[in-house]
Amino acid sequence: MDTICLCDGYEDGHYVLPPLPYDAAALEPLLDAETVLLHHSRHHAAYVAGANAAAGMMRQVALGELPETLAATAAHNLAFNLAGHMLHTLYWGNISPEHGQQPCCELADAINTSFGSYEGFVRLFRSVAQGVQGSGWAILAKDAASHRLVVLGAHRHQDALLPRMRPLLVCDVWEHAYYLRYHNNRAGYVEAFMNQICWHTVAKRFNSNQKNHVCCR
């Protein structure tokens, strides 16, 4: 399986939609092809378009081509759409067509240190994902200050943009991510998600962060 790099989402001065690293039908039984295609080509693409539009508006305000009164709106829209673009890019990369993977090596050690056991992490992450109110994300991140792993619940998108938190694993719990297949059964979607995590990709992100590099894959 190919991997997605965050730098794949920006080219020639514009944010771009990275291609999926697998066929849209490859994520069965977690997600059906229709859900994947709609999520990627409509929802993720909308965040890319929104980020470009907001960035363009910010430049126009800075150049005096638009009134300063639009700056706050443009900044809000950029934060929302750019965070959505970043999180979706991470999301596609940390889902695997393969089932039943588990973390190993240094990442497994870090999970055990931070959560007591892999089972403890699964219990916590699953509960956070199921408990996010409304639209949002469950995120496994590394705290750059404490060097420990933490699980965060993010409402919408902007809550995920915490400078000291480096995301390793993200689960989209906006309804558009699962509703066609699971309807209002978010718990069923989260349970299936936990069984199709690409721990190889998560480990690469963790190891990249260990070296203080930008998390890419």
Secondary structure as the mmCIF struct_conf table of DSSP 4:
data_model
#
loop_
_struct_conf.conf_type_id
_struct_conf.id
_struct_conf.beg_label_comp_id
_struct_conf.beg_label_asym_id
_struct_conf.beg_label_seq_id
_struct_conf.end_label_comp_id
_struct_conf.end_label_asym_id
_struct_conf.end_label_seq_id
HELX_RH_3T_P HELX_RH_3T_P1 LEU A 6 GLY A 9
STRN STRN1 TYR A 10 GLU A 11
TURN_TY1_P TURN_TY1_P1 ASP A 12 GLY A 13
STRN STRN2 HIS A 14 TYR A 15
HELX_LH_PP_P HELX_LH_PP_P1 PRO A 18 LEU A 20
BEND BEND1 PRO A 21 TYR A 22
HELX_RH_3T_P HELX_RH_3T_P2 ALA A 24 LEU A 27
TURN_TY1_P TURN_TY1_P2 GLU A 28 LEU A 30
BEND BEND2 LEU A 31 LEU A 31
HELX_RH_AL_P HELX_RH_AL_P1 ALA A 33 LEU A 38
HELX_RH_PI_P HELX_RH_PI_P1 HIS A 39 HIS A 44
HELX_RH_AL_P HELX_RH_AL_P2 ALA A 45 ALA A 62
TURN_TY1_P TURN_TY1_P3 LEU A 63 GLY A 64
BEND BEND3 GLU A 65 LEU A 66
HELX_RH_3T_P HELX_RH_3T_P3 GLU A 68 LEU A 70
HELX_RH_AL_P HELX_RH_AL_P3 ALA A 71 GLY A 93
TURN_TY1_P TURN_TY1_P4 ASN A 94 ASN A 94
STRN STRN3 ILE A 95 ILE A 95
BEND BEND4 PRO A 97 GLU A 98
BEND BEND5 GLY A 100 GLY A 100
HELX_RH_AL_P HELX_RH_AL_P4 CYS A 105 PHE A 115
BEND BEND6 GLY A 116 SER A 117
HELX_RH_AL_P HELX_RH_AL_P5 TYR A 118 GLY A 131
BEND BEND7 GLY A 134 SER A 135
STRN STRN4 GLY A 136 ASP A 143
TURN_TY1_P TURN_TY1_P5 ALA A 144 SER A 146
STRN STRN5 LEU A 149 HIS A 155
TURN_TY1_P TURN_TY1_P6 ARG A 156 HIS A 157
HELX_RH_3T_P HELX_RH_3T_P4 GLN A 158 ALA A 160
TURN_TY1_P TURN_TY1_P7 PRO A 163 ARG A 164
STRN STRN6 MET A 165 ASP A 172
BEND BEND8 TRP A 174 TRP A 174
HELX_RH_3T_P HELX_RH_3T_P5 GLU A 175 ALA A 177
TURN_TY1_P TURN_TY1_P8 TYR A 178 TYR A 178
HELX_RH_AL_P HELX_RH_AL_P6 TYR A 179 TYR A 182
TURN_TY1_P TURN_TY1_P9 HIS A 183 ASN A 184
HELX_RH_AL_P HELX_RH_AL_P7 ARG A 186 MET A 194
TURN_TY1_P TURN_TY1_P10 ASN A 195 GLN A 196
STRN STRN7 ILE A 197 ILE A 197
HELX_RH_AL_P HELX_RH_AL_P8 TRP A 199 GLN A 210
TURN_TY1_P TURN_TY1_P11 LYS A 211 ASN A 212
HELX_LH_PP_P HELX_LH_PP_P2 HIS A 213 CYS A 215
#
